[in-house]
Amino acid sequence: MYTLGIPERLKRRTLGYLKQQFIEFEENPAMEGFFDLSFPGMDEDAFRKIVMKLKQQINRKVQKVTKA
C-alpha cells in the first residue's frame, strides 16, 4: 500500500481529481495542515502515474491563478 501526504490547501483539488478518475483511495488525518491518502492494492507504476498527474493538475491550477 502506498501513502501520499497532501497539504490541506490542496485537498479539494486532489480529492476532486481522484474521484473524477474513479481511483480507489482512503483518506486519513495526518499532522496539522496535511492529510494522508492511502492507495490499497495499488502497484508502484500506477501510484507513480497518479503522483505525476496530481503534480500536473496542481501546477496547472496554480499557474492559472498566478497568470490572472
C-alpha angles and dihedrals in degrees: 000000000000126000129201126195115217129185114246091239089065096044098103094048093045097048091044092055095046093049092046090054092045092237115166112236142149122225117218131178116249136177118321113299095017141076130199127231118202123197108202117205094006121138124228096256093053091047091051090051091052092049091050092048092049091051090051093047093049094046092050092052093047092048092051091052094048094046094052 
